[in-house]
Amino acid sequence: MIQKIAFGGGCHWCTEAVFQSLIGVQNVAQGWVQSTNENDTFSEAVIVQFDATVIPLKILVAIHLRTHKSTVQHSMRKKYRSAIYFYDQLQQKMLNEILTAAQADFEDKIITQVLPFISFKASREEITNYYYSNPKKPFCEQFINPKLKLLLNEFSEFANSDLIGFS
């Protein structure tokens, strides 16, 4: 069954590459997500469509928490909101339970918020699929490659090692 969830945390080029590199992920849309109340501004994020029978939501959340600064507040949090955006009440409940359980794996408090998805603005086409179009660019080598290596080392069962192309 194909489901969708949205993740924000850091640069959407990085987030896009991480989720594109997983088995069971059908599509990753890069852009900006808007939520509600104090989070009603658009923040860099991706929408991930995934087959939950291949890669469970719990694993996607664990990967998200490990591939961005999920325990750190910084001056760019409005642009890079640490959040998981839900589409319905069941997802919200599941995400809250997953994050509560995941806290045991972190020394510092997880700051990632569970927020309602309100709307999405897609990135310009020329900057989508950024990593896999430009893997040798310095940005990719400096910021994205370490995240993909983490996938291979800590989530190898779910990493598409043929796509990632290095070990």
Secondary structure, 3 states (H helix, E strand, C coil): CEEEEEEECCCHHHHHHHHHCECCEEEEEEEEEECCHHHCCCEEEEEEEEECCCCCHHHHHHHHHHCCCCCCCCCCCCCCCCEEEECCHHHHHHHHHHHHHHHHHCCCCCCCEEEECCEEEECCHHHCCHHHHCCCCHHHHHHHHHHHHHHHHHCCCCECHHHHCCC
